[in-house]
Each structure stands twice: as C-alpha cells, then as structure tokens.
C-alpha cells in the first residue's frame, strides 16, 4: 500500500486541497470556494471536513491516507492548534486542529497558510539553498513567512503580520485599524480602490495594472500607492531581519516588472547601507500553501516528505 496525506490550504476566498504521496507525487487536487464570513466558523469547518472526505475518496484504491495537513489564514497559533483571529473568514479562537482530528480520526499537521508557503518555497522553490528569507504572497490579504538561520519563525502565531502595519495613508482596514499596508496593497484592495476612485468596476488587480499601462491616471495612482506601501513594509522587514532574499508571490506578483521594478527602486532609497535583499518571484505560485501543508502532515508523522509541483488530476 502507498502511504499518502491529504493537504488543505484554507484561504480567504478558496480552499485548495491535494492528495500527496511520500515520494512527492500530487495524486489528486480539489478546489472549492471558502464559505463567506457570515457562515463562519461552522460552515468553514464543514467545508474543510467535506474536502478531506472527498480527497480521501479520490486517493488511489491502494493508497492509505495517514494524516491531514491543514493550513489556514489569519493569526494562527501552531503550538496550540488554534485559529486565533481571522477577519477574512470570521474566526476567533477556534481549536481547528483538535476539531479536525476528532472528526477524521487522523493526526493533523496544522499551521498558517503563509508560513507553510514559506516552508514549501524554502525547501522546494525559489528559496532553496538560503538560510534567511522572507516570503510574501500578495492576495486577499498580505502576510509574510520568515525563515531565519534555517528556522521558520512563528512568534506564537503573530510573526509576519506586515499587512497590518500603519504606513500612513489613513484608509480603514478590515482588522479595525487605519493606514494598514493590506488596505491599499493587497490584490483585493487594488481592485476596490480603483473602482472607488474611477467609478469603474474591474475584474481584479491585474486589470488595474493593464489600465495603468494604457495610461489610466486612476490606475497609476492606485498602483503607486500599493507599491509604495509594500516597499515601505519590506524595507522595515529588511532592516530588522536582513534576509538574503524576499520572495514575492500571489496573483499580484504575476504582474512582473510592473510590481518588482518600483519596489526595487523604493528599496534602494529606503535601505541605504543596509544589505538589500534579492527581490525574486516565488516559484510555487498558488500551490505553495498546499504543498507546505503536505510537508506539515509528513512532519506530524515523524517523516519528511518531498512534495513537488506536478502530477495528479
């Protein structure tokens, strides 16, 4: 029998799932929308368990699912298995790990979606061979996964929340604060702010980038605000941690030089004599969190799996 694990990445908009064997093959994939905040947390837990059940059923006939890897958004205390706080899914102090263990009767490797993504990028992606790096996926929210001297930093669940630092623009944030990086620089914020300023709805942040290239002044204003906020947050992070590289991922990073070049220029100005990190695109794209969840599942079994992108349905 081939052993495998079920891996889930529960984000603010999508639950991504996969069946991964110990040799690294992604045997099956499944995606479904994350239930809305109004139904949280019960509906989200129900969706998690339904996804585990479907993926277990989708595993090859002779494969045995031995553990679940589960990573979630928000402030996550890995040690206690607790989803402490998440505005995007409406969770407050939910003991997710124990609830899933009780329901599935399987051991659960539990963690934070972005920290798990950092783990995957470090072991399998753009961060291989580095000891000090910061991984920043830019999506529904903004957070950072931090590797320092070969160790993943958790800070009791609070490490890496760079999206909720006040950079001075004054706009309100879903966290209850004002001026947060996430309120102007997340992909969702870029689209929302452009629609508010221009009066024209857009399909997403990448459309805002396209309109900027076409000369739209509202798009340029929104994009400039976003990249300036990100650069300031990354400069603070670089001064404190001195990473060898900052890996940018998520949908906004697919804008390529439109995102990377203004941030590089701003970092040049902010950092001065401080070591400037390499600014590179993450390579695992939207699979980083799910692959990191698979690594956590193997770790809870006392093993080290080597999941990679590719294979499966």
C-alpha positions as CSV (number, residue, x, y, z in Angstrom):
1,X,0.0,0.0,0.0
2,X,1.3,3.5,-0.9
3,X,1.0,6.0,2.0
4,X,-0.2,9.5,1.3
5,X,-1.5,12.5,3.1
6,X,-4.4,15.0,2.5
7,X,-3.2,18.6,2.4
8,X,-5.6,21.6,2.6
9,X,-4.9,25.3,2.3
10,X,-7.8,27.3,3.6
11,X,-7.6,30.9,2.3
12,X,-9.9,33.8,2.4
13,X,-11.5,33.0,-0.9
14,X,-10.6,29.4,-1.8
15,X,-10.0,26.1,-0.2
16,X,-7.2,24.2,-2.1
17,X,-6.8,20.5,-1.4
18,X,-4.5,17.7,-2.6
19,X,-3.5,14.1,-2.0
20,X,0.3,13.8,-1.9
21,X,2.3,10.7,-1.5
22,X,5.6,10.4,0.3
23,X,7.6,10.4,-2.9
24,X,6.2,13.8,-3.8
25,X,3.6,13.0,-6.3
26,X,0.4,15.1,-6.2
27,X,-2.1,12.3,-6.8
28,X,-5.3,14.4,-6.8
29,X,-6.4,18.0,-6.4
30,X,-9.7,19.7,-5.4
31,X,-10.7,23.3,-5.0
32,X,-13.9,24.9,-3.7
33,X,-14.8,28.4,-2.6
34,X,-14.3,29.3,1.1
35,X,-17.8,29.9,2.7
36,X,-18.5,33.6,3.4
37,X,-17.8,35.2,6.7
38,X,-21.5,35.3,7.6
39,X,-21.4,31.5,7.9
40,X,-18.1,31.1,9.8
41,X,-16.8,29.3,11.6
42,X,-19.2,26.3,11.4
43,X,-19.7,26.4,7.6
44,X,-15.9,26.6,7.0
45,X,-15.2,23.7,9.3
46,X,-17.9,21.7,7.5
47,X,-16.3,22.6,4.2
48,X,-12.9,21.5,5.5
49,X,-14.2,18.1,6.6
50,X,-16.1,17.6,3.3
51,X,-12.9,18.4,1.4
52,X,-10.9,15.9,3.5
53,X,-13.6,13.3,2.8
54,X,-13.7,13.9,-0.9
55,X,-9.9,13.8,-1.2
56,X,-9.6,10.6,0.8
57,X,-12.2,9.0,-1.5
58,X,-10.2,10.3,-4.5
59,X,-7.0,8.7,-3.4
60,X,-5.9,5.7,-5.4
61,X,-7.5,2.5,-4.3
62,X,-4.4,1.0,-2.7
63,X,-3.3,4.3,-1.1
64,X,-3.7,4.8,2.6
65,X,-4.3,8.4,3.9
66,X,-2.2,8.6,7.1
67,X,-2.6,12.2,8.1
68,X,-4.0,15.6,7.2
69,X,-2.0,18.7,6.6
70,X,-4.1,21.8,7.3
71,X,-3.1,25.5,7.0
72,X,-5.4,28.4,7.5
73,X,-5.4,32.2,7.1
74,X,-5.2,34.8,9.9
75,X,-3.4,34.7,13.2
76,X,-2.6,31.1,13.9
77,X,-1.0,29.5,17.0
78,X,0.6,26.3,15.6
79,X,1.6,25.1,19.1
80,X,-2.0,25.1,20.4
81,X,-3.6,24.2,17.1
82,X,-5.7,27.4,17.3
83,X,-7.0,29.8,14.7
84,X,-6.8,32.9,16.9
85,X,-8.1,35.6,14.7
86,X,-9.1,35.9,11.0
87,X,-11.1,38.8,9.6
88,X,-11.2,37.1,6.2
89,X,-13.1,34.0,7.5
90,X,-14.5,35.4,10.8
91,X,-12.7,33.0,13.2
92,X,-11.9,33.8,16.8
93,X,-10.1,31.3,19.0
94,X,-11.3,28.2,17.1
95,X,-9.4,25.0,18.1
96,X,-9.2,23.8,14.4
97,X,-6.6,21.1,14.8
98,X,-8.4,19.2,17.6
99,X,-11.8,19.6,15.8
100,X,-10.4,18.1,12.6
101,X,-8.5,15.4,14.4
102,X,-11.7,14.3,16.3
103,X,-13.8,14.3,13.1
104,X,-11.3,12.5,10.9
105,X,-9.5,10.3,13.5
106,X,-6.3,11.2,11.8
107,X,-3.2,13.1,13.0
108,X,-3.3,16.7,11.8
109,X,-0.2,18.8,10.9
110,X,-1.5,22.3,11.5
111,X,-0.2,25.7,10.5
112,X,-0.5,29.2,9.0
113,X,-1.1,29.4,5.2
114,X,1.7,31.9,4.5
115,X,4.2,30.3,6.9
116,X,3.5,26.9,5.3
117,X,4.0,28.6,1.9
118,X,7.4,29.9,3.1
119,X,8.3,26.4,4.2
120,X,7.5,25.0,0.8
121,X,9.3,27.8,-1.1
122,X,12.3,27.3,1.1
123,X,12.6,23.5,0.7
124,X,11.2,23.2,-2.8
125,X,11.0,26.5,-4.6
126,X,12.8,29.8,-5.1
127,X,14.3,29.8,-1.5
128,X,16.3,26.5,-1.8
129,X,19.8,26.9,-0.5
130,X,19.1,30.0,1.5
131,X,19.2,30.4,5.3
132,X,17.4,33.7,5.6
133,X,14.4,34.7,3.5
134,X,11.0,36.3,3.6
135,X,8.1,35.0,1.6
136,X,5.3,37.5,0.8
137,X,2.3,36.3,-1.2
138,X,0.1,39.2,-2.2
139,X,-3.6,38.1,-2.4
140,X,-6.8,38.6,-0.5
141,X,-4.5,39.7,2.4
142,X,-0.8,40.4,3.0
143,X,1.4,38.5,5.4
144,X,5.0,37.2,5.5
145,X,6.6,33.8,6.2
146,X,10.0,34.2,7.7
147,X,13.0,31.9,7.7
148,X,15.9,33.0,9.9
149,X,19.1,30.9,10.1
150,X,17.2,27.9,8.7
151,X,14.3,28.1,11.1
152,X,10.7,29.0,10.4
153,X,9.7,31.8,12.8
154,X,6.2,31.7,14.3
155,X,6.2,34.2,17.1
156,X,3.4,32.4,18.9
157,X,1.2,32.9,15.8
158,X,1.9,36.6,15.3
159,X,5.1,36.6,13.3
160,X,5.0,38.1,9.8
161,X,1.8,40.2,10.0
162,X,3.3,43.0,7.9
163,X,0.0,43.7,6.3
164,X,-1.3,45.3,9.4
165,X,1.3,48.0,10.0
166,X,0.3,51.6,9.6
167,X,2.0,53.2,6.6
168,X,0.2,56.5,6.9
169,X,-2.4,56.6,4.2
170,X,-5.3,56.7,6.7
171,X,-7.7,54.3,5.0
172,X,-9.6,51.9,7.2
173,X,-8.7,48.2,7.3
174,X,-10.8,45.1,8.0
175,X,-8.7,44.5,11.1
176,X,-10.2,47.6,12.6
177,X,-7.1,49.7,12.2
178,X,-6.2,52.5,9.8
179,X,-3.4,53.0,7.3
180,X,-2.5,49.3,7.1
181,X,-0.4,48.0,4.2
182,X,-3.2,45.5,3.4
183,X,-5.8,48.2,3.0
184,X,-4.0,49.6,-0.1
185,X,-1.6,46.9,-1.3
186,X,-3.5,43.6,-1.3
187,X,-4.9,42.5,-4.7
188,X,-8.4,43.0,-3.3
189,X,-7.6,46.5,-2.2
190,X,-6.1,47.5,-5.5
191,X,-9.2,46.5,-7.4
192,X,-11.5,48.0,-4.7
193,X,-9.7,51.3,-4.6
194,X,-9.5,51.7,-8.4
195,X,-13.3,51.1,-8.6
196,X,-13.9,53.7,-5.9
197,X,-11.7,56.3,-7.5
198,X,-12.6,55.8,-11.1
199,X,-16.2,54.7,-10.7
200,X,-15.4,51.7,-13.0
201,X,-15.5,48.1,-11.6
202,X,-12.7,45.8,-12.6
203,X,-12.2,42.0,-12.5
204,X,-9.1,42.2,-10.4
205,X,-5.8,43.9,-9.7
206,X,-4.2,42.7,-12.9
207,X,-6.8,44.6,-14.9
208,X,-5.8,47.7,-12.9
209,X,-2.2,47.0,-14.0
210,X,-3.3,46.7,-17.6
211,X,-5.2,50.0,-17.4
212,X,-2.1,51.7,-15.8
213,X,0.0,50.6,-18.8
214,X,-2.7,52.0,-21.1
215,X,-2.3,55.4,-19.4
216,X,-5.2,55.5,-17.0
217,X,-4.3,58.1,-14.2
218,X,-6.6,56.5,-11.6
219,X,-4.9,53.1,-12.1
220,X,-1.5,54.7,-11.9
221,X,-2.4,56.4,-8.6
222,X,-3.7,53.1,-7.1
223,X,-0.7,51.1,-8.3
224,X,1.8,53.7,-7.0
225,X,0.1,53.7,-3.6
226,X,0.2,49.9,-3.5
227,X,3.9,49.5,-4.4
228,X,5.0,52.4,-2.1
229,X,3.2,50.7,0.9
230,X,4.7,47.3,0.1
231,X,8.2,48.8,-0.4
232,X,8.0,50.5,3.0
233,X,6.9,47.4,4.8
234,X,9.6,45.3,3.1
235,X,12.2,47.9,4.0
236,X,11.3,47.7,7.7
237,X,11.4,43.9,7.4
238,X,14.8,44.0,5.7
239,X,16.3,46.3,8.3
240,X,15.2,44.0,11.1
241,X,15.9,40.6,9.6
242,X,18.5,41.2,6.8
243,X,17.1,38.4,4.6
244,X,19.1,37.2,1.7
245,X,16.0,37.3,-0.5
246,X,12.4,38.4,-0.4
247,X,10.2,36.1,-2.4
248,X,7.0,37.8,-3.8
249,X,4.1,35.5,-4.7
250,X,0.4,35.6,-5.2
251,X,-1.7,37.0,-8.1
252,X,-0.2,40.5,-7.9
253,X,3.4,39.1,-8.4
254,X,2.3,37.8,-11.8
255,X,2.4,41.5,-13.0
256,X,6.2,41.0,-13.2
257,X,8.2,44.2,-13.7
258,X,5.2,46.4,-13.1
259,X,5.4,45.3,-9.4
260,X,9.0,44.4,-9.0
261,X,10.7,47.4,-10.5
262,X,9.0,50.2,-8.4
263,X,9.6,48.1,-5.3
264,X,13.3,47.6,-6.1
265,X,13.7,51.4,-6.7
266,X,12.0,52.2,-3.5
267,X,14.0,49.7,-1.5
268,X,17.2,51.3,-2.9
269,X,16.1,54.6,-1.5
270,X,14.9,53.2,1.9
271,X,17.8,50.9,2.8
272,X,20.9,52.9,2.2
273,X,23.9,51.0,3.7
274,X,21.7,48.1,4.9
275,X,22.0,44.9,2.9
276,X,19.5,44.9,0.2
277,X,17.8,41.5,-0.4
278,X,17.3,39.9,-3.7
279,X,13.8,40.5,-4.8
280,X,12.6,37.4,-6.7
281,X,9.4,35.8,-7.8
282,X,8.2,32.8,-5.8
283,X,8.1,29.7,-8.0
284,X,5.3,27.5,-6.5
285,X,2.6,30.1,-7.2
286,X,-0.8,29.3,-5.6
287,X,0.3,25.7,-4.7
288,X,2.8,26.9,-2.1
289,X,0.4,26.7,0.9
290,X,-1.0,23.3,-0.1
291,X,2.5,21.9,-0.6
292,X,3.5,23.3,2.7
293,X,0.5,21.7,4.4
294,X,1.7,18.3,2.9
295,X,5.1,18.9,4.5
296,X,3.4,19.5,7.9
297,X,1.4,16.4,7.5
298,X,4.5,14.3,6.9
299,X,6.3,16.0,9.8
300,X,3.5,15.2,12.3
301,X,4.1,11.5,11.3
302,X,7.7,12.0,12.1
303,X,8.8,11.9,8.4
304,X,9.9,14.4,5.9
305,X,8.0,14.3,2.6
306,X,9.2,16.0,-0.6
307,X,6.1,17.2,-2.4
308,X,6.6,19.0,-5.7
309,X,4.5,20.7,-8.2
310,X,3.1,18.5,-10.9
311,X,1.3,15.2,-11.3
312,X,-2.2,14.2,-10.4
313,X,-5.5,15.5,-11.7
